[in-house]
Amino acid sequence: MVVLRQPLRRTVIVIGGALLFLIAYWTKARHQSSIGWRIRPRVAKVTMLYGKPNALYERAIRSHQRHAKHWGYPMHVLREDIAVGFWNKPSYLFSLIVRELTKPAPSRMEWLMWVDADSIIVNEVIPVEIFLPPSDLTDIHLVAGRDQNGLNTGVFSLHVHPWTVSMLAETLGYPSYRPEVDLSRSADQEAMARVLNKREGGPDGQGYKDGVVYLPRPWINAYGWLHGYEGQKRSLLVHFPGLEDQRWEHMARWLDAVEAYPAQWRVPLEETWYLNETTHFWTGIRHAKRPVAAAEEELRYSNPANRTKLEEELQELRTAIREITDTPELLLQQIDELDAVREFN
């Protein structure tokens, strides 16, 4: 038996402890760097539920609260009726954005993610940061998805930024300054869609279209229909828009499954398609914005005979960035067409 002298034994213990600490720190840092978000949360989740008690909605919100707790996200739930009808959602978001902006910048949330109360988290180990723009894409302020009716605000994210204050103010004021417009049943959603499509006004006089990016909607807002689910077991959540009273049966079945067997639904990010797809998506957005800036510079010095074609392709790519980011293959095609014209020039 080898007996270590006291000073040597103390040295071995100190070195061994230091090595264990470094290994633990390296493992944690490697995990965090591989998925690219910060230790301090930059996102808060937001929803609302008030009025007549509804056990299914409460259970759905608890699924979001578990998700928020897992990732350290603050969770805001509006429990009082603060506006008329459909206007509670934009009113509450407006108040939260303004409140965050009154804080010193290092203390603010950077994004608010809205989730309707009829959505249920399926896979709580998926972080929402992967659905938000990287820090170098500073001109994106709203991330959402679209369905056959256009913008869907059942699940979407807003940047804590003056742009968002202006957009929400115009959305809330839309019925007053455009009373002749029929906003249909989902008045707040339709008003926001119309404001986002404006090409004038806003903080810089250019409207709001350039500040919006549309993800493929099922990534963040997969629908549960009467005939099935458009997501998969590894998806983030399930949402039940438009099912009216038929939603209760479907919500109950989903909640029972997720609550009874939570481990079966927790698929780590690295084992899903999300990480590769979202990384590729944001790389594509970045790749699209760079030739726009380069072409704008080239227009200043281009041959007048070729300028018209370059202007046309540049405008086509600008439109693609605004309109079809949720169809990445079409966006890539438009980039290639602009690059071809630039090479010819």
VOPAGU-2260 file (C-alpha; in pm, 1 decimal, decimal comma):
REM VOPAGU-2260
SITE   aa  ch    i         X         Y         Z
SITE  MET   A    0       0,0       0,0       0,0
SITE  VAL   A    1     137,8     338,7    -103,8
SITE  VAL   A    2      86,9     614,9     151,7
SITE  LEU   A    3     110,1     970,2      18,1
SITE  ARG   A    4     270,6    1233,1     232,9
SITE  GLN   A    5      27,9    1503,0     347,1
SITE  PRO   A    6     150,1    1788,1     117,3
SITE  LEU   A    7     155,9    1557,2    -185,2
SITE  ARG   A    8    -189,9    1417,6    -109,6
SITE  ARG   A    9    -328,6    1768,7     -76,9
SITE  THR   A   10    -172,0    1860,0    -412,8
SITE  VAL   A   11    -323,7    1554,2    -581,9
SITE  ILE   A   12    -668,3    1638,5    -441,4
SITE  VAL   A   13    -644,7    1999,5    -560,8
SITE  ILE   A   14    -528,1    1898,5    -910,3
SITE  GLY   A   15    -794,2    1629,5    -934,9
SITE  GLY   A   16   -1066,7    1873,4    -830,0
SITE  ALA   A   17    -945,5    2129,3   -1080,0
SITE  LEU   A   18    -948,0    1870,4   -1358,7
SITE  LEU   A   19   -1302,2    1764,0   -1273,0
SITE  PHE   A   20   -1413,1    2127,8   -1276,5
SITE  LEU   A   21   -1247,8    2190,3   -1613,6
SITE  ILE   A   22   -1404,0    1877,2   -1763,1
SITE  ALA   A   23   -1750,8    1978,3   -1638,8
SITE  TYR   A   24   -1703,4    2335,5   -1763,2
SITE  TRP   A   25   -1575,4    2219,4   -2103,6
SITE  THR   A   26   -1867,4    1978,0   -2144,9
SITE  LYS   A   27   -2121,9    2247,6   -2060,4
SITE  ALA   A   28   -1951,0    2506,5   -2283,1
SITE  ARG   A   29   -1928,0    2259,4   -2570,1
SITE  HIS   A   30   -2298,8    2182,2   -2542,2
SITE  GLN   A   31   -2394,4    2549,9   -2527,9
SITE  SER   A   32   -2169,9    2649,7   -2816,7
SITE  SER   A   33   -2298,5    2367,4   -3035,2
SITE  ILE   A   34   -2654,5    2496,3   -3010,5
SITE  GLY   A   35   -2566,1    2862,7   -2998,3
SITE  TRP   A   36   -2763,9    3040,0   -2729,0
SITE  ARG   A   37   -2668,2    3232,1   -2420,3
SITE  ILE   A   38   -2673,1    3131,8   -2055,5
SITE  ARG   A   39   -2894,1    3431,9   -1976,8
SITE  PRO   A   40   -3232,2    3381,0   -2143,4
SITE  ARG   A   41   -3309,6    3628,3   -2418,4
SITE  VAL   A   42   -3669,3    3516,2   -2468,3
SITE  ALA   A   43   -3987,0    3539,3   -2260,9
SITE  LYS   A   44   -4304,4    3346,0   -2342,1
SITE  VAL   A   45   -4644,3    3514,7   -2341,1
SITE  THR   A   46   -5004,9    3394,7   -2346,9
SITE  MET   A   47   -5344,8    3483,7   -2201,1
SITE  LEU   A   48   -5637,2    3309,2   -2032,8
SITE  TYR   A   49   -5920,6    3485,2   -1854,0
SITE  GLY   A   50   -6294,3    3457,3   -1808,8
SITE  LYS   A   51   -6476,7    3127,9   -1754,4
SITE  PRO   A   52   -6247,4    2858,7   -1608,1
SITE  ASN   A   53   -6127,0    2603,1   -1862,5
SITE  ALA   A   54   -5928,4    2305,5   -1736,0
SITE  LEU   A   55   -5794,8    2212,0   -2080,7
SITE  TYR   A   56   -5655,6    2558,2   -2146,3
SITE  GLU   A   57   -5497,6    2557,6   -1799,6
SITE  ARG   A   58   -5328,8    2225,2   -1872,4
SITE  ALA   A   59   -5208,0    2354,1   -2208,7
SITE  ILE   A   60   -5057,8    2661,1   -2042,9
SITE  ARG   A   61   -4886,6    2439,2   -1786,9
SITE  SER   A   62   -4714,0    2260,4   -2075,0
SITE  HIS   A   63   -4570,6    2597,1   -2179,0
SITE  GLN   A   64   -4474,9    2672,8   -1820,5
SITE  ARG   A   65   -4283,0    2344,8   -1799,5
SITE  HIS   A   66   -4107,8    2434,3   -2125,1
SITE  ALA   A   67   -4027,6    2782,4   -1991,8
SITE  LYS   A   68   -3895,1    2642,0   -1664,1
SITE  HIS   A   69   -3676,6    2390,6   -1847,0
SITE  TRP   A   70   -3503,7    2667,4   -2043,5
SITE  GLY   A   71   -3523,1    2948,1   -1787,8
SITE  TYR   A   72   -3765,9    3163,7   -1987,6
SITE  PRO   A   73   -3985,8    3408,8   -1798,9
SITE  MET   A   74   -4354,6    3334,7   -1861,3
SITE  HIS   A   75   -4622,9    3603,4   -1876,4
SITE  VAL   A   76   -4991,2    3505,8   -1859,9
SITE  LEU   A   77   -5260,1    3772,1   -1895,5
SITE  ARG   A   78   -5540,7    3684,4   -1654,5
SITE  GLU   A   79   -5764,9    3988,7   -1695,2
SITE  ASP   A   80   -5967,4    4128,1   -1984,4
SITE  ILE   A   81   -5784,1    4454,5   -2058,2
SITE  ALA   A   82   -5926,9    4546,0   -2399,0
SITE  VAL   A   83   -6231,0    4483,5   -2615,9
SITE  GLY   A   84   -6267,1    4145,9   -2784,5
SITE  PHE   A   85   -5971,5    4046,2   -3001,1
SITE  TRP   A   86   -5750,7    4333,7   -2892,7
SITE  ASN   A   87   -5623,4    4183,6   -2567,2
SITE  LYS   A   88   -5334,9    4006,5   -2742,1
SITE  PRO   A   89   -5175,7    4308,7   -2914,6
SITE  SER   A   90   -5255,1    4529,8   -2614,3
SITE  TYR   A   91   -5076,9    4296,6   -2373,1
SITE  LEU   A   92   -4779,8    4249,8   -2606,6
SITE  PHE   A   93   -4756,1    4627,9   -2649,7
SITE  SER   A   94   -4742,9    4676,6   -2272,0
SITE  LEU   A   95   -4473,4    4410,2   -2227,7
SITE  ILE   A   96   -4255,5    4543,5   -2510,4
SITE  VAL   A   97   -4271,7    4895,9   -2370,9
SITE  ARG   A   98   -4194,7    4769,8   -2021,1
SITE  GLU   A   99   -3887,1    4584,3   -2145,8
SITE  LEU   A  100   -3764,7    4889,6   -2336,4
SITE  THR   A  101   -3776,4    5098,8   -2017,7
SITE  LYS   A  102   -3511,0    4870,2   -1865,6
SITE  PRO   A  103   -3135,9    4913,8   -1919,4
SITE  ALA   A  104   -3038,2    4726,2   -2234,7
SITE  PRO   A  105   -2838,4    4451,2   -2055,3
SITE  SER   A  106   -3142,9    4367,7   -1841,2
SITE  ARG   A  107   -3399,4    4340,0   -2119,9
SITE  MET   A  108   -3546,5    4039,9   -2285,2
SITE  GLU   A  109   -3462,3    4051,2   -2655,7
SITE  TRP   A  110   -3768,5    3864,9   -2783,3
SITE  LEU   A  111   -4121,9    3780,5   -2673,4
SITE  MET   A  112   -4275,7    3459,4   -2804,3
SITE  TRP   A  113   -4654,8    3457,0   -2811,3
SITE  VAL   A  114   -4836,1    3121,1   -2781,3
SITE  ASP   A  115   -5213,2    3078,9   -2792,7
SITE  ALA   A  116   -5373,3    2894,0   -2502,6
SITE  ASP   A  117   -5495,5    2618,5   -2736,3
SITE  SER   A  118   -5138,0    2515,5   -2816,9
SITE  ILE   A  119   -4958,2    2237,7   -2629,3
SITE  ILE   A  120   -4585,0    2185,3   -2597,4
SITE  VAL   A  121   -4502,6    1838,2   -2727,4
SITE  ASN   A  122   -4122,8    1834,5   -2699,9
SITE  GLU   A  123   -4012,9    2057,8   -2414,6
SITE  VAL   A  124   -3640,2    2008,1   -2474,9
SITE  ILE   A  125   -3649,4    2214,7   -2795,9
SITE  PRO   A  126   -3528,8    2573,0   -2729,5
SITE  VAL   A  127   -3703,3    2858,9   -2907,7
SITE  GLU   A  128   -3379,4    3048,3   -2975,7
SITE  ILE   A  129   -3314,6    2837,3   -3285,0
SITE  PHE   A  130   -3622,9    2993,9   -3444,8
SITE  LEU   A  131   -3493,0    3347,7   -3391,0
SITE  PRO   A  132   -3247,7    3538,7   -3611,6
SITE  PRO   A  133   -2876,3    3528,2   -3526,4
SITE  SER   A  134   -2739,9    3843,5   -3367,5
SITE  ASP   A  135   -2592,6    3975,7   -3694,0
SITE  LEU   A  136   -2936,9    3991,4   -3860,6
SITE  THR   A  137   -3038,7    4303,8   -3673,4
SITE  ASP   A  138   -3311,5    4421,9   -3912,1
SITE  ILE   A  139   -3553,5    4134,9   -3838,8
SITE  HIS   A  140   -3818,8    4219,1   -3580,1
SITE  LEU   A  141   -4100,1    3967,9   -3627,5
SITE  VAL   A  142   -4078,8    3593,8   -3694,0
SITE  ALA   A  143   -4400,0    3411,2   -3780,9
SITE  GLY   A  144   -4558,1    3147,9   -4000,0
SITE  ARG   A  145   -4833,3    3156,2   -4259,0
SITE  ASP   A  146   -5112,0    2922,2   -4357,2
SITE  GLN   A  147   -5366,8    2922,4   -4638,9
SITE  ASN   A  148   -5520,2    3239,1   -4493,5
SITE  GLY   A  149   -5191,5    3426,4   -4461,7
SITE  LEU   A  150   -5031,2    3538,3   -4135,3
SITE  ASN   A  151   -5112,8    3323,6   -3833,0
SITE  THR   A  152   -5049,2    3485,0   -3495,1
SITE  GLY   A  153   -5122,5    3176,2   -3287,1
SITE  VAL   A  154   -4747,0    3136,4   -3235,0
SITE  PHE   A  155   -4502,6    3410,6   -3331,5
SITE  SER   A  156   -4211,3    3611,6   -3192,0
SITE  LEU   A  157   -4159,5    3985,6   -3154,7
SITE  HIS   A  158   -3828,9    4169,3   -3115,5
SITE  VAL   A  159   -3807,0    4403,3   -2817,5
SITE  HIS   A  160   -3739,3    4709,7   -3029,5
SITE  PRO   A  161   -3896,3    5048,2   -3117,0
SITE  TRP   A  162   -3996,7    4899,3   -3455,1
SITE  THR   A  163   -4229,7    4663,8   -3267,5
SITE  VAL   A  164   -4378,6    4944,7   -3059,5
SITE  SER   A  165   -4464,9    5132,6   -3377,7
SITE  MET   A  166   -4607,6    4822,9   -3549,6
SITE  LEU   A  167   -4826,3    4726,9   -3252,9
SITE  ALA   A  168   -4946,7    5085,2   -3211,0
SITE  GLU   A  169   -5059,7    5089,7   -3574,1
SITE  THR   A  170   -5222,8    4748,7   -3533,1
SITE  LEU   A  171   -5418,8    4862,3   -3229,2
SITE  GLY   A  172   -5520,1    5183,6   -3401,4
SITE  TYR   A  173   -5619,0    5021,1   -3730,5
SITE  PRO   A  174   -5995,7    5002,8   -3662,7
SITE  SER   A  175   -5996,4    5374,6   -3577,6
SITE  TYR   A  176   -5804,4    5508,8   -3875,6
SITE  ARG   A  177   -5945,2    5253,8   -4125,2
SITE  PRO   A  178   -6303,8    5201,7   -4003,0
SITE  GLU   A  179   -6422,3    5116,4   -4354,8
SITE  VAL   A  180   -6212,1    4795,9   -4361,5
SITE  ASP   A  181   -6384,9    4471,8   -4265,0
SITE  LEU   A  182   -6132,7    4291,0   -4045,5
SITE  SER   A  183   -6344,5    3975,2   -4036,0
SITE  ARG   A  184   -6352,4    3734,1   -3744,9
SITE  SER   A  185   -5986,4    3743,9   -3634,9
SITE  ALA   A  186   -5972,5    4122,2   -3627,8
SITE  ASP   A  187   -5638,7    4163,5   -3447,9
SITE  GLN   A  188   -5463,5    3913,1   -3675,3
SITE  GLU   A  189   -5604,1    4070,5   -3990,8
SITE  ALA   A  190   -5513,1    4420,6   -3872,0
SITE  MET   A  191   -5155,8    4312,2   -3799,7
SITE  ALA   A  192   -5126,9    4141,3   -4139,3
SITE  ARG   A  193   -5240,3    4459,1   -4313,8
SITE  VAL   A  194   -4997,9    4674,2   -4114,8
SITE  LEU   A  195   -4708,4    4437,5   -4190,8
SITE  ASN   A  196   -4784,2    4462,8   -4562,0
SITE  LYS   A  197   -4752,7    4840,8   -4564,3
SITE  ARG   A  198   -4477,1    4990,3   -4777,2
SITE  GLU   A  199   -4497,4    5335,9   -4623,6
SITE  GLY   A  200   -4504,0    5475,6   -4271,4
SITE  GLY   A  201   -4335,6    5299,9   -3984,2
SITE  PRO   A  202   -4016,8    5408,4   -3808,3
SITE  ASP   A  203   -3822,9    5477,5   -4130,5
SITE  GLY   A  204   -4106,6    5563,1   -4367,3
SITE  GLN   A  205   -4060,7    5235,2   -4558,0
SITE  GLY   A  206   -4335,3    5039,2   -4386,5
SITE  TYR   A  207   -4284,5    4707,6   -4207,9
SITE  LYS   A  208   -4238,3    4437,4   -4472,2
SITE  ASP   A  209   -3858,6    4438,4   -4452,2
SITE  GLY   A  210   -3867,7    4363,0   -4079,1
SITE  VAL   A  211   -4061,3    4036,6   -4109,6
SITE  VAL   A  212   -3935,4    3684,3   -4175,2
SITE  TYR   A  213   -4167,4    3389,1   -4230,9
SITE  LEU   A  214   -4049,3    3048,4   -4115,3
SITE  PRO   A  215   -4201,0    2727,7   -4249,2
SITE  ARG   A  216   -4499,5    2739,3   -4014,1
SITE  PRO   A  217   -4503,8    2373,5   -3894,0
SITE  TRP   A  218   -4163,6    2427,8   -3733,1
SITE  ILE   A  219   -4315,3    2650,4   -3464,4
SITE  ASN   A  220   -4689,9    2614,0   -3513,9
SITE  ALA   A  221   -4785,2    2263,6   -3626,4
SITE  TYR   A  222   -5161,2    2221,0   -3656,6
SITE  GLY   A  223   -5363,9    1939,1   -3511,8
SITE  TRP   A  224   -5658,2    1878,2   -3744,4
SITE  LEU   A  225   -5955,6    1646,8   -3722,3
SITE  HIS   A  226   -5782,9    1410,4   -3964,6
SITE  GLY   A  227   -5431,8    1421,0   -3820,1
SITE  TYR   A  228   -5124,4    1615,8   -3713,1
SITE  GLU   A  229   -4897,1    1796,4   -3956,2
SITE  GLY   A  230   -4600,2    1775,0   -3722,0
SITE  GLN   A  231   -4420,4    1471,9   -3586,2
SITE  LYS   A  232   -4331,5    1327,5   -3248,2
SITE  ARG   A  233   -4016,4    1537,9   -3232,7
SITE  SER   A  234   -4196,4    1865,8   -3312,3
SITE  LEU   A  235   -4211,3    2155,1   -3067,4
SITE  LEU   A  236   -4587,8    2183,4   -3024,3
SITE  VAL   A  237   -4938,0    2118,8   -3154,2
SITE  HIS   A  238   -5195,4    2394,9   -3210,2
SITE  PHE   A  239   -5570,4    2360,8   -3267,5
SITE  PRO   A  240   -5693,2    2666,6   -3461,4
SITE  GLY   A  241   -6036,1    2673,9   -3616,5
SITE  LEU   A  242   -6170,5    2351,6   -3460,5
SITE  GLU   A  243   -6433,4    2532,3   -3251,3
SITE  ASP   A  244   -6597,4    2294,3   -3002,0
SITE  GLN   A  245   -6429,1    1994,4   -3163,0
SITE  ARG   A  246   -6095,9    2108,9   -3024,1
SITE  TRP   A  247   -6176,4    1988,7   -2671,5
SITE  GLU   A  248   -6165,1    1619,7   -2757,1
SITE  HIS   A  249   -5840,0    1661,3   -2946,4
SITE  MET   A  250   -5678,0    1877,6   -2679,0
SITE  ALA   A  251   -5774,3    1627,9   -2409,4
SITE  ARG   A  252   -5625,1    1336,9   -2602,8
SITE  TRP   A  253   -5298,9    1522,2   -2667,1
SITE  LEU   A  254   -5269,7    1645,1   -2309,3
SITE  ASP   A  255   -5331,6    1296,5   -2171,4
SITE  ALA   A  256   -5057,1    1154,5   -2393,5
SITE  VAL   A  257   -4798,9    1423,3   -2323,5
SITE  GLU   A  258   -4863,1    1429,8   -1948,6
SITE  ALA   A  259   -4877,9    1051,6   -1901,9
SITE  TYR   A  260   -4558,4     969,1   -2092,9
SITE  PRO   A  261   -4344,9    1287,0   -2097,3
SITE  ALA   A  262   -4014,8    1103,6   -2147,9
SITE  GLN   A  263   -4137,6     956,4   -2476,6
SITE  TRP   A  264   -4186,8    1303,4   -2621,9
SITE  ARG   A  265   -3857,4    1456,3   -2503,8
SITE  VAL   A  266   -3632,5    1416,7   -2805,3
SITE  PRO   A  267   -3305,9    1613,1   -2769,2
SITE  LEU   A  268   -3245,2    1886,5   -3022,7
SITE  GLU   A  269   -2944,0    1707,8   -3168,1
SITE  GLU   A  270   -3163,3    1407,5   -3250,9
SITE  THR   A  271   -3419,1    1612,5   -3443,7
SITE  TRP   A  272   -3405,6    1779,4   -3783,5
SITE  TYR   A  273   -3454,7    2122,0   -3622,9
SITE  LEU   A  274   -3090,8    2215,0   -3569,9
SITE  ASN   A  275   -2978,5    2151,5   -3927,5
SITE  GLU   A  276   -3290,7    2300,5   -4084,1
SITE  THR   A  277   -3294,2    2620,5   -3879,4
SITE  THR   A  278   -2918,9    2671,5   -3923,0
SITE  HIS   A  279   -2960,1    2627,9   -4297,3
SITE  PHE   A  280   -3258,7    2864,4   -4296,6
SITE  TRP   A  281   -3079,8    3152,9   -4123,0
SITE  THR   A  282   -2771,4    3096,5   -4335,8
SITE  GLY   A  283   -2997,3    3130,9   -4639,2
SITE  ILE   A  284   -3143,4    3457,8   -4511,9
SITE  ARG   A  285   -2793,7    3592,6   -4453,3
SITE  HIS   A  286   -2685,5    3467,0   -4796,7
SITE  ALA   A  287   -2981,0    3648,2   -4957,8
SITE  LYS   A  288   -2916,9    3982,2   -4789,8
SITE  ARG   A  289   -2551,0    4000,7   -4893,5
SITE  PRO   A  290   -2607,2    4009,7   -5272,9
SITE  VAL   A  291   -2879,0    4270,2   -5219,7
SITE  ALA   A  292   -2625,5    4502,0   -5055,8
SITE  ALA   A  293   -2363,3    4421,5   -5322,3
SITE  ALA   A  294   -2606,6    4481,0   -5610,1
SITE  GLU   A  295   -2717,2    4812,7   -5462,4
SITE  GLU   A  296   -2354,4    4923,3   -5461,2
SITE  GLU   A  297   -2296,9    4794,8   -5815,4
SITE  LEU   A  298   -2593,8    4991,0   -5945,8
SITE  ARG   A  299   -2402,8    5309,5   -5873,3
SITE  TYR   A  300   -2132,9    5214,4   -6124,8
SITE  SER   A  301   -2306,0    4974,1   -6365,0
SITE  ASN   A  302   -2332,6    5016,5   -6739,5
SITE  PRO   A  303   -2657,3    5209,9   -6808,6
SITE  ALA   A  304   -2743,1    4957,1   -7079,9
SITE  ASN   A  305   -2744,2    4674,9   -6823,7
SITE  ARG   A  306   -2882,4    4866,5   -6527,7
SITE  THR   A  307   -3249,5    4790,0   -6597,8
SITE  LYS   A  308   -3201,5    4413,9   -6578,7
SITE  LEU   A  309   -2996,4    4442,4   -6260,0
SITE  GLU   A  310   -3261,5    4664,3   -6101,8
SITE  GLU   A  311   -3532,5    4416,5   -6197,7
SITE  GLU   A  312   -3352,3    4116,9   -6047,9
SITE  LEU   A  313   -3260,4    4314,5   -5738,5
SITE  GLN   A  314   -3624,0    4403,7   -5684,6
SITE  GLU   A  315   -3723,1    4040,9   -5738,1
SITE  LEU   A  316   -3483,0    3927,3   -5466,0
SITE  ARG   A  317   -3601,5    4198,7   -5227,2
SITE  THR   A  318   -3955,7    4077,1   -5284,0
SITE  ALA   A  319   -3849,3    3716,1   -5229,9
SITE  ILE   A  320   -3689,7    3803,0   -4895,2
SITE  ARG   A  321   -4015,1    3968,2   -4790,0
SITE  GLU   A  322   -4252,8    3709,1   -4927,7
SITE  ILE   A  323   -4109,9    3358,6   -4968,7
SITE  THR   A  324   -3853,8    3293,6   -4698,0
SITE  ASP   A  325   -4077,7    3008,2   -4583,1
SITE  THR   A  326   -4004,7    2843,7   -4920,3
SITE  PRO   A  327   -3620,6    2833,2   -4907,9
SITE  GLU   A  328   -3572,6    2665,3   -5246,8
SITE  LEU   A  329   -3750,5    2953,7   -5424,2
SITE  LEU   A  330   -3542,2    3206,6   -5235,0
SITE  LEU   A  331   -3222,5    3028,9   -5342,3
SITE  GLN   A  332   -3339,7    3033,4   -5703,9
SITE  GLN   A  333   -3388,7    3409,6   -5687,6
SITE  ILE   A  334   -3040,5    3456,3   -5541,3
SITE  ASP   A  335   -2892,2    3257,9   -5830,2
SITE  GLU   A  336   -3077,0    3471,0   -6084,2
SITE  LEU   A  337   -2945,4    3793,5   -5934,3
SITE  ASP   A  338   -2591,6    3651,9   -5917,5
SITE  ALA   A  339   -2611,9    3561,3   -6286,2
SITE  VAL   A  340   -2705,2    3917,4   -6382,3
SITE  ARG   A  341   -2432,9    4062,2   -6161,5
SITE  GLU   A  342   -2174,4    3833,8   -6322,4
SITE  PHE   A  343   -2285,9    3944,7   -6669,2
SITE  ASN   A  344   -2250,1    4308,8   -6569,2
